[in-house]
Amino acid sequence: MLQVCLNGTRGPGDSAAVPMSPDSLAESAARAVAAGAGEVRAHPRTPCGGTSLSPRVLGPVLSSVRAAVARAAVGRAAAGRGVRVTTAAAAEPDVGRRVERIRSWALLPDLVSVDWHEPGAEEVAGALLERGIGVEAGLWARTDGPERFARSPLAPRVRRVLVKVPYPPAGSGAEEASRSFLSGLELPPGIPVLLHGEDGSAWPVLRLALRLGLVARIGLEDTVLLPDGARAGSNAELVAAALAG
């Protein structure tokens, strides 16, 4: 299954194709689902462009994207599996404020990533679980997140693990670095894994994820380039390239 990650913290300075507003996120999501994406991840943005967990910012994004994806996914059983967001500290650095935001949401995302290396990860995950929201544990290479997650009493309650392999270590390819990182993880039995890279590692890690039968992802959050190095004109173009092999 392939997830499309629509924008992340990128903006127009990275690519004119990066969607920012609820309407542009909805349009980009619909086109990506029509191209073959099975689920959607978005970073809600304020009118000034900052990422935000405010219900006034999150709500319109969820409503617009869900409606657009539902239309695009008609007749496709594997498409449109809800909207995923993240609680990364970049959106709200203060842990207490982040928890307050979660408790104030009127519309609820389908799955929310919690980066386990960030301070307050367990508090944030606990607040999500209290509200019945699925948690995806973000485990990044070269952080203490995997060790903290392995010790966490919440580990058996997460719905999925997101494994992020950024630029591979010097002298090591992206695939080798990914395999090494995956082999060292202590995960609850049977838990699904989403594996992804970013920028230079985005495409080789995606290809590895597909070969291993893991959830893969691609989108302008991870790379603005197609496999041949040309600039991508849309998230849909990246999805089509991923599925074309």
MDAnalysis code that builds the backbone (N, CA, C; Angstrom):
import MDAnalysis as mda
import numpy as np

u = mda.Universe.empty(735, n_residues=245, atom_resindex=np.repeat(np.arange(245), 3), trajectory=True)
u.add_TopologyAttr("name", ["N", "CA", "C"] * 245)
u.add_TopologyAttr("resid", np.arange(1, 246))
u.add_TopologyAttr("resname", ["MET", "LEU", "GLN", "VAL", "CYS", "LEU", "ASN", "GLY", "THR", "ARG", "GLY", "PRO", "GLY", "ASP", "SER", "ALA", "ALA", "VAL", "PRO", "MET", "SER", "PRO", "ASP", "SER", "LEU", "ALA", "GLU", "SER", "ALA", "ALA", "ARG", "ALA", "VAL", "ALA", "ALA", "GLY", "ALA", "GLY", "GLU", "VAL", "ARG", "ALA", "HIS", "PRO", "ARG", "THR", "PRO", "CYS", "GLY", "GLY", "THR", "SER", "LEU", "SER", "PRO", "ARG", "VAL", "LEU", "GLY", "PRO", "VAL", "LEU", "SER", "SER", "VAL", "ARG", "ALA", "ALA", "VAL", "ALA", "ARG", "ALA", "ALA", "VAL", "GLY", "ARG", "ALA", "ALA", "ALA", "GLY", "ARG", "GLY", "VAL", "ARG", "VAL", "THR", "THR", "ALA", "ALA", "ALA", "ALA", "GLU", "PRO", "ASP", "VAL", "GLY", "ARG", "ARG", "VAL", "GLU", "ARG", "ILE", "ARG", "SER", "TRP", "ALA", "LEU", "LEU", "PRO", "ASP", "LEU", "VAL", "SER", "VAL", "ASP", "TRP", "HIS", "GLU", "PRO", "GLY", "ALA", "GLU", "GLU", "VAL", "ALA", "GLY", "ALA", "LEU", "LEU", "GLU", "ARG", "GLY", "ILE", "GLY", "VAL", "GLU", "ALA", "GLY", "LEU", "TRP", "ALA", "ARG", "THR", "ASP", "GLY", "PRO", "GLU", "ARG", "PHE", "ALA", "ARG", "SER", "PRO", "LEU", "ALA", "PRO", "ARG", "VAL", "ARG", "ARG", "VAL", "LEU", "VAL", "LYS", "VAL", "PRO", "TYR", "PRO", "PRO", "ALA", "GLY", "SER", "GLY", "ALA", "GLU", "GLU", "ALA", "SER", "ARG", "SER", "PHE", "LEU", "SER", "GLY", "LEU", "GLU", "LEU", "PRO", "PRO", "GLY", "ILE", "PRO", "VAL", "LEU", "LEU", "HIS", "GLY", "GLU", "ASP", "GLY", "SER", "ALA", "TRP", "PRO", "VAL", "LEU", "ARG", "LEU", "ALA", "LEU", "ARG", "LEU", "GLY", "LEU", "VAL", "ALA", "ARG", "ILE", "GLY", "LEU", "GLU", "ASP", "THR", "VAL", "LEU", "LEU", "PRO", "ASP", "GLY", "ALA", "ARG", "ALA", "GLY", "SER", "ASN", "ALA", "GLU", "LEU", "VAL", "ALA", "ALA", "ALA", "LEU", "ALA", "GLY"])
u.atoms.positions = np.array([
    [0.838, -1.187, 0.000],
    [0.000, 0.000, 0.000],
    [0.875, 1.239, 0.000],
    [0.442, 2.244, -0.727],
    [1.241, 3.449, -0.895],
    [0.520, 4.647, -0.307],
    [1.220, 5.355, 0.564],
    [0.707, 6.604, 1.132],
    [1.275, 7.782, 0.355],
    [0.453, 8.803, 0.135],
    [0.961, 10.044, -0.426],
    [1.090, 11.055, 0.704],
    [2.271, 11.655, 0.837],
    [2.516, 12.677, 1.863],
    [2.563, 14.020, 1.137],
    [1.514, 14.798, 1.313],
    [1.226, 15.915, 0.418],
    [2.178, 17.096, 0.512],
    [2.570, 17.477, 1.751],
    [3.319, 18.738, 1.852],
    [4.405, 18.754, 2.924],
    [4.160, 18.190, 4.089],
    [5.132, 18.274, 5.171],
    [5.386, 19.717, 5.559],
    [6.630, 20.048, 5.806],
    [6.984, 21.424, 6.160],
    [7.503, 22.197, 4.948],
    [7.395, 21.615, 3.763],
    [7.821, 22.326, 2.561],
    [6.809, 23.406, 2.205],
    [7.278, 24.359, 1.406],
    [6.421, 25.445, 0.961],
    [6.707, 25.800, -0.479],
    [6.112, 26.887, -0.962],
    [6.312, 27.298, -2.354],
    [7.770, 27.543, -2.713],
    [8.595, 27.881, -1.723],
    [10.013, 28.073, -2.010],
    [10.714, 26.789, -2.400],
    [10.157, 25.653, -1.976],
    [10.722, 24.353, -2.344],
    [10.197, 23.886, -3.693],
    [8.901, 24.134, -3.921],
    [8.273, 23.749, -5.181],
    [6.928, 24.450, -5.276],
    [6.636, 24.972, -6.445],
    [5.342, 25.622, -6.654],
    [4.199, 24.624, -6.568],
    [4.509, 23.328, -6.620],
    [3.471, 22.296, -6.583],
    [3.030, 21.946, -5.170],
    [3.727, 22.439, -4.135],
    [3.387, 22.077, -2.760],
    [2.028, 22.675, -2.387],
    [1.042, 21.845, -2.005],
    [-0.267, 22.370, -1.617],
    [-0.229, 22.918, -0.187],
    [-0.941, 24.024, 0.044],
    [-0.912, 24.675, 1.349],
    [-2.309, 24.832, 1.958],
    [-3.253, 25.361, 1.193],
    [-4.602, 25.645, 1.699],
    [-5.433, 24.372, 1.742],
    [-6.546, 24.365, 2.502],
    [-7.426, 23.192, 2.502],
    [-7.873, 22.784, 1.109],
    [-8.228, 23.763, 0.271],
    [-8.691, 23.423, -1.079],
    [-7.576, 22.811, -1.924],
    [-6.369, 23.387, -1.831],
    [-5.273, 22.841, -2.643],
    [-4.831, 21.472, -2.130],
    [-4.885, 21.260, -0.812],
    [-4.579, 19.943, -0.257],
    [-5.607, 18.923, -0.732],
    [-6.884, 19.331, -0.745],
    [-7.939, 18.425, -1.187],
    [-7.757, 18.047, -2.648],
    [-7.468, 19.036, -3.493],
    [-7.281, 18.758, -4.912],
    [-6.082, 17.847, -5.140],
    [-4.983, 18.136, -4.439],
    [-3.778, 17.326, -4.593],
    [-4.020, 15.902, -4.103],
    [-4.747, 15.754, -2.985],
    [-5.047, 14.429, -2.451],
    [-5.900, 13.632, -3.420],
    [-6.919, 14.272, -3.972],
    [-7.815, 13.581, -4.898],
    [-7.059, 13.091, -6.129],
    [-6.194, 13.928, -6.672],
    [-5.430, 13.537, -7.856],
    [-4.460, 12.405, -7.530],
    [-3.874, 12.444, -6.328],
    [-2.937, 11.386, -5.935],
    [-3.667, 10.060, -5.737],
    [-4.851, 10.104, -5.138],
    [-5.637, 8.888, -4.961],
    [-6.066, 8.338, -6.323],
    [-6.471, 9.224, -7.225],
    [-6.834, 8.785, -8.570],
    [-5.645, 8.138, -9.281],
    [-4.432, 8.578, -8.920],
    [-3.213, 8.009, -9.522],
    [-2.806, 6.697, -8.874],
    [-3.433, 6.354, -7.733],
    [-3.146, 5.060, -7.124],
    [-2.775, 5.069, -5.659],
    [-2.696, 6.226, -5.011],
    [-2.365, 6.263, -3.581],
    [-3.482, 5.630, -2.760],
    [-3.104, 4.908, -1.718],
    [-4.092, 4.232, -0.884],
    [-4.480, 4.997, 0.353],
    [-3.647, 5.953, 0.785],
    [-3.990, 6.795, 1.924],
    [-3.262, 8.119, 1.791],
    [-3.694, 9.086, 2.614],
    [-3.226, 10.472, 2.484],
    [-2.695, 10.972, 3.813],
    [-1.559, 11.652, 3.751],
    [-0.981, 12.320, 4.922],
    [-0.831, 13.801, 4.580],
    [-1.273, 14.659, 5.495],
    [-1.208, 16.099, 5.243],
    [-0.750, 16.832, 6.489],
    [-0.097, 17.953, 6.291],
    [0.257, 18.873, 7.371],
    [-0.627, 20.110, 7.232],
    [-1.633, 20.268, 8.094],
    [-2.472, 21.476, 8.026],
    [-1.634, 22.730, 8.234],
    [-1.919, 23.765, 7.459],
    [-1.122, 24.988, 7.495],
    [-2.006, 26.204, 7.765],
    [-1.456, 27.160, 8.479],
    [-2.138, 28.422, 8.710],
    [-2.083, 29.258, 7.433],
    [-2.883, 30.338, 7.340],
    [-2.801, 31.206, 6.165],
    [-1.403, 31.787, 5.945],
    [-0.627, 31.886, 7.035],
    [0.749, 32.387, 6.909],
    [1.734, 31.296, 6.505],
    [1.268, 30.053, 6.459],
    [2.119, 28.965, 5.993],
    [2.685, 28.068, 7.068],
    [2.497, 28.406, 8.356],
    [3.043, 27.578, 9.421],
    [2.212, 26.331, 9.653],
    [2.866, 25.229, 10.071],
    [2.118, 24.031, 10.427],
    [1.397, 24.273, 11.745],
    [0.229, 23.652, 11.918],
    [-0.583, 23.951, 13.087],
    [-1.426, 22.747, 13.488],
    [-1.674, 22.638, 14.810],
    [-2.574, 21.621, 15.352],
    [-3.885, 22.242, 15.827],
    [-4.093, 23.508, 15.562],
    [-5.318, 24.182, 15.983],
    [-6.531, 23.527, 15.332],
    [-7.619, 23.345, 16.093],
    [-8.828, 22.775, 15.474],
    [-9.374, 23.640, 14.355],
    [-9.132, 24.949, 14.416],
    [-9.614, 25.838, 13.351],
    [-8.821, 25.658, 12.060],
    [-7.618, 25.110, 12.173],
    [-6.789, 24.828, 10.991],
    [-6.981, 23.377, 10.545],
    [-6.995, 22.466, 11.514],
    [-7.117, 21.037, 11.198],
    [-8.484, 20.695, 10.615],
    [-9.544, 21.220, 11.214],
    [-10.900, 20.848, 10.806],
    [-11.183, 21.053, 9.334],
    [-10.930, 22.253, 8.788],
    [-11.193, 22.465, 7.357],
    [-10.369, 21.552, 6.446],
    [-9.137, 21.242, 6.864],
    [-8.304, 20.342, 6.052],
    [-8.918, 18.948, 6.033],
    [-9.301, 18.436, 7.206],
    [-9.901, 17.107, 7.253],
    [-11.176, 17.042, 6.421],
    [-12.036, 18.044, 6.571],
    [-13.304, 18.053, 5.831],
    [-13.070, 18.079, 4.326],
    [-12.210, 18.998, 3.880],
    [-11.974, 19.152, 2.442],
    [-11.294, 17.934, 1.837],
    [-10.266, 17.444, 2.510],
    [-9.520, 16.305, 1.963],
    [-10.382, 15.052, 1.961],
    [-11.113, 14.809, 3.037],
    [-11.958, 13.609, 3.081],
    [-12.996, 13.618, 1.966],
    [-13.633, 14.744, 1.747],
    [-14.658, 14.822, 0.705],
    [-14.052, 14.593, -0.669],
    [-12.910, 15.207, -0.931],
    [-12.267, 15.066, -2.236],
    [-11.781, 13.642, -2.461],
    [-11.189, 13.040, -1.428],
    [-10.684, 11.677, -1.551],
    [-11.832, 10.691, -1.747],
    [-12.945, 10.910, -1.048],
    [-14.094, 10.015, -1.199],
    [-14.592, 10.002, -2.640],
    [-14.609, 11.174, -3.267],
    [-15.042, 11.240, -4.670],
    [-14.041, 10.539, -5.587],
    [-12.753, 10.743, -5.314],
    [-11.719, 10.154, -6.171],
    [-11.625, 8.644, -5.996],
    [-12.032, 8.149, -4.816],
    [-11.850, 6.732, -4.503],
    [-13.057, 5.872, -4.846],
    [-14.089, 6.454, -5.427],
    [-15.288, 5.683, -5.767],
    [-14.909, 4.489, -6.645],
    [-15.333, 3.307, -6.200],
    [-15.049, 2.098, -6.972],
    [-13.695, 1.486, -6.704],
    [-12.919, 2.085, -5.813],
    [-11.587, 1.546, -5.498],
    [-11.556, 1.178, -4.029],
    [-11.670, -0.105, -3.731],
    [-11.759, -0.569, -2.341],
    [-10.510, -0.267, -1.544],
    [-9.364, -0.185, -2.214],
    [-8.093, 0.004, -1.504],
    [-7.728, 1.466, -1.333],
    [-8.583, 2.368, -1.784],
    [-8.223, 3.785, -1.745],
    [-9.038, 4.543, -0.705],
    [-8.535, 5.707, -0.348],
    [-9.279, 6.596, 0.525],
    [-9.388, 6.129, 1.954],
    [-8.340, 5.540, 2.499],
    [-8.384, 5.012, 3.859],
    [-8.127, 6.090, 4.905],
    [-8.798, 7.189, 4.807],
    [-8.707, 8.217, 5.823],
    [-7.547, 9.173, 5.638],
    [-7.468, 10.141, 6.558],
    [-6.457, 11.191, 6.490],
    [-5.539, 11.073, 7.698],
    [-4.260, 11.072, 7.452],
    [-3.249, 10.979, 8.505],
    [-2.606, 12.348, 8.701],
    [-2.332, 12.712, 9.955],
    [-1.609, 13.946, 10.256],
    [-0.503, 13.614, 11.253],
    [0.223, 14.637, 11.691],
    [1.322, 14.431, 12.632],
    [1.240, 15.424, 13.780],
    [1.816, 15.039, 14.919],
    [1.894, 15.941, 16.075],
    [3.323, 16.413, 16.305],
    [4.102, 16.488, 15.252],
    [5.509, 16.883, 15.389],
    [5.640, 18.208, 16.124],
    [6.707, 18.338, 16.886],
    [6.921, 19.542, 17.698],
    [7.006, 20.803, 16.854],
    [7.305, 20.667, 15.569],
    [7.371, 21.849, 14.711],
    [6.032, 22.571, 14.662],
    [4.930, 21.836, 14.836],
    [3.602, 22.447, 14.799],
    [3.239, 23.100, 16.126],
    [3.731, 22.542, 17.229],
    [3.459, 23.093, 18.565],
    [4.548, 22.624, 19.514],
    [5.581, 23.450, 19.749],
    [6.731, 23.011, 20.545],
    [6.401, 22.649, 21.990],
    [5.450, 23.334, 22.614],
    [5.117, 23.088, 24.010],
    [4.263, 21.829, 24.145],
    [4.734, 20.856, 24.932],
    [4.040, 19.576, 25.046],
    [2.645, 19.756, 25.634],
    [2.532, 20.546, 26.707],
    [1.238, 20.761, 27.319],
    [0.242, 21.378, 26.358],
    [0.713, 22.341, 25.575],
    [-0.155, 22.978, 24.598],
    [-0.550, 21.993, 23.506],
    [0.377, 21.115, 23.139],
    [0.068, 20.109, 22.124],
    [-1.054, 19.183, 22.605],
    [-0.970, 18.759, 23.849],
    [-2.015, 17.903, 24.420],
    [-3.347, 18.640, 24.467],
    [-3.320, 19.921, 24.840],
    [-4.552, 20.718, 24.852],
    [-5.170, 20.785, 23.462],
    [-4.338, 20.970, 22.465],
    [-4.837, 21.027, 21.092],
    [-5.559, 19.727, 20.737],
    [-4.943, 18.602, 21.046],
    [-5.540, 17.301, 20.741],
    [-6.898, 17.160, 21.414],
    [-6.986, 17.584, 22.657],
    [-8.243, 17.464, 23.402],
    [-9.307, 18.435, 22.915],
    [-8.901, 19.438, 22.135],
    [-9.860, 20.430, 21.640],
    [-10.377, 20.114, 20.238],
    [-9.827, 19.077, 19.583],
    [-10.234, 18.777, 18.217],
    [-11.698, 18.375, 18.163],
    [-12.433, 18.965, 17.246],
    [-13.824, 18.575, 17.005],
    [-13.890, 17.464, 15.960],
    [-13.172, 17.643, 14.857],
    [-13.029, 16.585, 13.864],
    [-11.742, 15.823, 14.142],
    [-11.801, 14.505, 14.092],
    [-10.652, 13.689, 14.471],
    [-9.994, 13.051, 13.253],
    [-8.671, 13.117, 13.174],
    [-7.948, 12.406, 12.100],
    [-8.101, 10.903, 12.294],
    [-7.775, 10.153, 11.245],
    [-7.888, 8.698, 11.311],
    [-6.651, 8.053, 11.940],
    [-5.516, 8.665, 11.765],
    [-4.267, 8.152, 12.321],
    [-3.324, 9.341, 12.497],
    [-2.622, 9.377, 13.623],
    [-1.747, 10.511, 13.919],
    [-0.361, 10.007, 14.288],
    [0.658, 10.571, 13.634],
    [2.037, 10.196, 13.931],
    [2.542, 10.923, 15.171],
    [3.275, 10.207, 15.999],
    [3.955, 10.771, 17.162],
    [5.422, 10.391, 17.042],
    [6.291, 11.374, 16.896],
    [7.729, 11.106, 16.786],
    [8.285, 10.799, 18.167],
    [8.686, 9.552, 18.376],
    [8.983, 9.067, 19.727],
    [10.267, 9.630, 20.312],
    [11.097, 10.260, 19.492],
    [12.312, 10.862, 20.034],
    [12.055, 12.260, 20.599],
    [10.874, 12.811, 20.342],
    [10.583, 14.160, 20.810],
    [10.133, 14.156, 22.266],
    [10.473, 15.196, 23.025],
    [10.005, 15.290, 24.412],
    [8.482, 15.243, 24.479],
    [7.964, 14.488, 25.464],
    [6.521, 14.419, 25.653],
    [5.796, 13.469, 24.737],
    [6.527, 12.604, 24.030],
    [5.890, 11.708, 23.060],
    [4.814, 10.849, 23.725],
    [5.101, 10.296, 24.906],
    [4.127, 9.423, 25.559],
    [2.901, 10.206, 26.023],
    [3.089, 11.448, 26.478],
    [1.935, 12.269, 26.859],
    [1.041, 12.531, 25.655],
    [1.669, 12.854, 24.546],
    [0.907, 13.139, 23.328],
    [0.184, 11.886, 22.847],
    [0.897, 10.760, 22.812],
    [0.273, 9.506, 22.384],
    [-0.868, 9.122, 23.316],
    [-0.672, 9.326, 24.612],
    [-1.730, 9.012, 25.575],
    [-2.974, 9.845, 25.340],
    [-2.789, 11.134, 25.030],
    [-3.932, 12.012, 24.764],
    [-4.683, 11.560, 23.519],
    [-3.951, 11.122, 22.503],
    [-4.595, 10.624, 21.286],
    [-5.389, 9.351, 21.569],
    [-4.788, 8.433, 22.309],
    [-5.465, 7.173, 22.618],
    [-6.707, 7.406, 23.473],
    [-6.642, 8.375, 24.377],
    [-7.809, 8.701, 25.202],
    [-8.995, 9.122, 24.347],
    [-8.705, 9.742, 23.208],
    [-9.760, 10.211, 22.319],
    [-10.141, 9.171, 21.258],
    [-9.529, 8.006, 21.331],
    [-9.832, 6.949, 20.384],
    [-9.191, 7.131, 19.025],
    [-8.136, 7.940, 18.957],
    [-7.443, 8.201, 17.697],
    [-6.266, 7.234, 17.566],
    [-6.128, 6.625, 16.407],
    [-5.023, 5.713, 16.182],
    [-3.682, 6.423, 16.211],
    [-2.686, 5.760, 16.799],
    [-1.342, 6.332, 16.930],
    [-0.372, 5.575, 16.032],
    [0.427, 6.339, 15.303],
    [1.520, 5.798, 14.510],
    [2.819, 6.278, 15.150],
    [3.628, 5.351, 15.635],
    [4.871, 5.714, 16.317],
    [5.964, 6.000, 15.301],
    [6.455, 7.236, 15.291],
    [7.531, 7.611, 14.391],
    [8.889, 7.285, 14.988],
    [9.610, 6.381, 14.363],
    [10.938, 5.974, 14.832],
    [11.958, 6.387, 13.785],
    [12.791, 7.350, 14.151],
    [13.763, 7.903, 13.218],
    [15.138, 7.294, 13.455],
    [15.830, 7.022, 12.372],
    [17.223, 6.592, 12.483],
    [18.050, 7.701, 13.131],
    [19.086, 7.280, 13.852],
    [20.021, 8.195, 14.502],
    [19.368, 9.063, 15.582],
    [18.322, 8.542, 16.231],
    [17.726, 9.184, 17.410],
    [17.552, 8.113, 18.476],
    [17.159, 8.538, 19.688],
    [16.897, 7.565, 20.744],
    [15.448, 7.099, 20.734],
    [14.693, 7.488, 19.698],
    [13.297, 7.101, 19.622],
    [13.060, 5.603, 19.678],
    [13.814, 4.788, 18.914],
    [13.581, 3.338, 18.958],
    [13.772, 2.747, 20.355],
    [14.788, 3.192, 21.073],
    [15.018, 2.676, 22.421],
    [13.903, 3.114, 23.376],
    [13.471, 4.359, 23.266],
    [12.396, 4.849, 24.119],
    [11.096, 4.120, 23.817],
    [10.845, 3.852, 22.542],
    [9.622, 3.141, 22.167],
    [9.641, 1.708, 22.689],
    [10.789, 1.045, 22.595],
    [10.887, -0.343, 23.056],
    [10.556, -0.465, 24.540],
    [10.825, 0.606, 25.328],
    [10.550, 0.588, 26.771],
    [9.164, 1.114, 27.117],
    [8.449, 1.644, 26.150],
    [7.193, 2.330, 26.432],
    [6.044, 1.361, 26.707],
    [5.255, 1.612, 27.744],
    [4.070, 0.779, 27.979],
    [2.989, 0.991, 26.922],
    [3.120, 2.051, 26.132],
    [2.133, 2.317, 25.083],
    [2.454, 1.594, 23.775],
    [3.635, 1.028, 23.679],
    [4.052, 0.396, 22.425],
    [3.033, -0.615, 21.893],
    [2.476, -1.501, 22.745],
    [1.523, -2.482, 22.208],
    [0.215, -1.866, 21.722],
    [-0.018, -0.584, 22.040],
    [-1.295, 0.039, 21.696],
    [-1.243, 0.862, 20.411],
    [-0.054, 1.037, 19.840],
    [0.017, 1.827, 18.610],
    [-0.483, 0.989, 17.448],
    [-1.009, 1.660, 16.434],
    [-1.591, 0.962, 15.294],
    [-0.550, 0.639, 14.232],
    [0.486, 1.471, 14.153],
    [1.498, 1.268, 13.120],
    [2.779, 1.973, 13.555],
    [3.887, 1.539, 12.993],
    [5.174, 2.188, 13.216],
    [5.637, 2.813, 11.911],
    [6.059, 4.061, 11.992],
    [6.620, 4.775, 10.844],
    [8.129, 4.825, 11.027],
    [8.850, 4.211, 10.125],
    [10.311, 4.153, 10.206],
    [10.890, 5.118, 9.184],
    [11.651, 6.083, 9.678],
    [12.214, 7.107, 8.802],
    [13.724, 6.947, 8.716],
    [14.200, 6.806, 7.488],
    [15.639, 6.725, 7.230],
    [16.008, 7.908, 6.361],
    [16.577, 8.970, 6.970],
    [16.983, 10.135, 6.157],
    [18.212, 9.799, 5.333],
    [19.060, 10.787, 5.128],
    [20.273, 10.504, 4.367],
    [21.034, 9.362, 5.026],
    [21.437, 8.345, 4.248],
    [22.165, 7.222, 4.846],
    [23.534, 7.660, 5.348],
    [24.078, 6.925, 6.317],
    [25.416, 7.251, 6.835],
    [26.458, 7.217, 5.727],
    [27.530, 7.971, 5.938],
    [28.615, 8.015, 4.952],
    [29.127, 6.603, 4.673],
    [29.282, 6.306, 3.407],
    [29.796, 4.999, 3.033],
    [28.754, 3.905, 2.989],
    [27.497, 4.250, 3.250],
    [26.457, 3.240, 3.254],
    [25.321, 3.684, 2.360],
    [24.795, 2.800, 1.555],
    [23.665, 3.135, 0.703],
    [22.381, 3.193, 1.500],
    [21.362, 3.810, 0.903],
    [20.079, 3.956, 1.586],
    [19.462, 2.604, 1.917],
    [19.571, 1.647, 0.978],
    [18.985, 0.330, 1.233],
    [19.708, -0.380, 2.374],
    [21.014, -0.332, 2.353],
    [21.795, -0.978, 3.418],
    [21.478, -0.345, 4.767],
    [21.411, 0.990, 4.815],
    [21.103, 1.674, 6.064],
    [19.704, 1.320, 6.560],
    [18.760, 1.208, 5.644],
    [17.388, 0.875, 6.020],
    [17.296, -0.537, 6.583],
    [17.933, -1.480, 5.897],
    [17.902, -2.864, 6.381],
    [18.538, -2.985, 7.761],
    [19.645, -2.291, 7.954],
    [20.331, -2.338, 9.242],
    [19.455, -1.749, 10.354],
    [18.816, -0.621, 10.062],
    [17.962, 0.012, 11.063],
    [16.759, -0.866, 11.389],
    [16.121, -1.417, 10.363],
    [14.953, -2.273, 10.585],
    [15.310, -3.498, 11.427],
    [16.462, -4.085, 11.164],
    [16.837, -5.313, 11.867],
    [17.078, -5.083, 13.355],
    [17.388, -3.852, 13.728],
    [17.662, -3.556, 15.131],
    [16.456, -3.095, 15.934],
    [15.309, -2.962, 15.305],
    [14.124, -2.466, 16.002],
    [13.465, -3.555, 16.835],
    [12.974, -3.161, 18.014],
    [12.174, -4.052, 18.857],
    [10.733, -3.572, 18.780],
    [9.905, -4.319, 18.028],
    [8.533, -3.907, 17.776],
    [7.550, -4.931, 18.325],
    [6.345, -4.486, 18.682],
    [5.311, -5.440, 19.099],
    [5.027, -6.423, 17.964],
    [4.717, -7.662, 18.279],
    [4.479, -8.667, 17.230],
    [3.344, -8.264, 16.293],
    [3.591, -8.446, 15.004],
    [2.548, -8.239, 14.020],
    [2.209, -6.809, 13.672],
    [2.946, -5.853, 14.209],
    [2.593, -4.456, 13.955],
    [3.017, -4.057, 12.537],
    [2.139, -3.379, 11.778],
    [2.514, -2.931, 10.434],
    [3.610, -1.867, 10.485],
    [4.421, -1.807, 9.451],
    [5.522, -0.845, 9.368],
    [5.410, -0.054, 8.075],
    [5.501, 1.265, 8.188],
    [5.654, 2.147, 7.040],
    [7.111, 2.580, 7.010],
    [7.772, 2.354, 5.906],
    [9.192, 2.705, 5.756],
    [9.337, 3.785, 4.697],
    [10.075, 4.861, 5.049],
    [10.293, 5.899, 4.044],
    [11.616, 6.607, 4.270],
    [12.100, 7.225, 3.197],
    [13.274, 8.077, 3.265],
    [12.887, 9.492, 2.917],
    [13.867, 10.326, 2.698],
    [13.585, 11.704, 2.286],
    [14.710, 12.195, 1.392],
    [14.359, 13.117, 0.499],
    [15.318, 13.687, -0.434],
    [16.134, 12.577, -1.112],
    [17.447, 12.533, -0.888],
    [18.275, 11.574, -1.605],
    [17.963, 10.122, -1.337],
    [17.351, 9.818, -0.199],
    [17.031, 8.425, 0.103],
    [15.576, 8.068, -0.202],
    [14.775, 9.024, -0.658],
    [13.339, 8.782, -0.828],
    [13.051, 7.631, -1.787],
    [13.645, 7.663, -2.972],
    [13.316, 6.649, -3.976],
    [13.922, 5.284, -3.667],
    [15.198, 5.181, -3.293],
    [15.714, 3.842, -2.975],
    [15.008, 3.205, -1.781],
    [14.630, 4.000, -0.773],
    [13.933, 3.435, 0.381],
    [12.514, 3.030, 0.003],
    [11.864, 3.812, -0.860],
    [10.530, 3.417, -1.323],
    [10.583, 2.076, -2.044],
    [11.557, 1.915, -2.932],
    [11.653, 0.658, -3.671],
    [11.893, -0.519, -2.723],
    [12.697, -0.295, -1.677],
    [12.936, -1.359, -0.697],
    [11.652, -1.687, 0.060],
    [10.917, -0.675, 0.474],
    [9.671, -0.908, 1.200],
    [8.709, -1.756, 0.380],
    [8.598, -1.462, -0.913],
    [7.706, -2.230, -1.770],
    [8.178, -3.675, -1.900],
    [9.496, -3.869, -2.017],
    [10.017, -5.239, -2.127],
    [9.778, -6.030, -0.850],
    [9.851, -5.358, 0.302],
    [9.686, -6.042, 1.585],
    [8.218, -6.212, 1.979],
    [7.324, -5.659, 1.175],
    [5.907, -5.769, 1.499],
    [5.467, -4.852, 2.623],
    [6.223, -3.773, 2.868],
    [5.863, -2.797, 3.886],
    [5.013, -1.688, 3.272],
    [4.382, -0.903, 4.101],
    [3.700, 0.288, 3.607],
    [4.778, 1.258, 3.139],
    [4.596, 1.825, 1.970],
    [5.556, 2.783, 1.419],
    [4.881, 4.139, 1.304],
    [5.682, 5.177, 1.129],
    [5.082, 6.492, 0.919],
    [5.957, 7.325, -0.002],
    [5.295, 8.253, -0.672],
    [5.995, 9.213, -1.520],
    [5.128, 10.468, -1.596],
    [5.744, 11.569, -1.890],
    [5.020, 12.828, -2.001],
    [5.983, 13.982, -1.823],
    [5.459, 15.166, -1.978],
    [6.308, 16.349, -1.920],
    [6.887, 16.600, -0.535],
    [6.329, 15.983, 0.500],
    [6.959, 16.060, 1.816],
    [8.326, 15.398, 1.804],
    [8.454, 14.321, 1.041],
    [9.695, 13.547, 1.045],
    [10.669, 13.948, -0.053],
    [10.153, 14.308, -1.219],
    [11.034, 14.682, -2.324],
    [10.267, 15.518, -3.339],
    [10.970, 16.433, -3.962],
    [10.360, 17.226, -5.038],
    [10.850, 16.743, -6.398],
    [11.592, 15.633, -6.397],
    [12.184, 15.127, -7.637],
    [11.626, 13.769, -8.014],
    [11.474, 13.545, -9.301],
    [11.121, 12.242, -9.840],
    [12.362, 11.341, -9.868],
    [12.189, 10.047, -10.079],
    [13.355, 9.149, -10.079],
    [14.452, 9.541, -11.061],
    [14.077, 10.194, -12.170],
    [15.092, 10.582, -13.150],
    [15.742, 11.924, -12.835],
    [15.377, 12.531, -11.700],
    [15.963, 13.796, -11.296],
    [15.198, 15.020, -11.735],
    [14.190, 14.845, -12.582],
    [13.361, 15.980, -13.000],
    [12.461, 16.415, -11.852],
    [12.087, 17.684, -11.830],
    [11.222, 18.190, -10.767],
    [9.799, 17.694, -10.981],
    [9.181, 17.225, -9.916],
    [7.812, 16.725, -9.990],
    [6.831, 17.878, -10.105],
    [5.833, 17.708, -10.945],
    [4.832, 18.744, -11.119],
    [3.675, 18.629, -10.158],
    [3.579, 17.495, -9.432],
    [2.470, 17.287, -8.508],
    [2.731, 16.055, -7.665],
    [1.941, 15.901, -6.609],
    [1.987, 14.667, -5.832],
    [1.520, 13.482, -6.660],
    [0.513, 13.696, -7.505],
    [0.016, 12.623, -8.353],
    [1.106, 12.083, -9.263],
    [1.965, 12.978, -9.762],
    [3.060, 12.547, -10.636],
    [4.045, 11.677, -9.883],
    [4.320, 12.017, -8.630],
    [5.202, 11.184, -7.801],
    [4.579, 9.820, -7.533],
    [3.288, 9.788, -7.239],
    [2.596, 8.521, -6.991],
    [2.641, 7.644, -8.233],
    [2.355, 8.227, -9.376],
    [2.372, 7.454, -10.626],
    [3.762, 6.882, -10.890],
    [4.801, 7.661, -10.624],
    [6.170, 7.187, -10.831],
    [6.499, 6.047, -9.867],
    [6.016, 6.151, -8.621],
    [6.265, 5.094, -7.633],
    [5.617, 3.788, -8.053],
    [4.399, 3.865, -8.548],
    [3.672, 2.654, -8.910],
    [4.111, 2.090, -10.246],
    [4.779, 2.915, -11.044],
    [5.290, 2.437, -12.320],
    [6.556, 1.600, -12.154],
    [7.135, 1.646, -10.965],
    [8.342, 0.863, -10.700],
    [9.587, 1.531, -11.195],
])
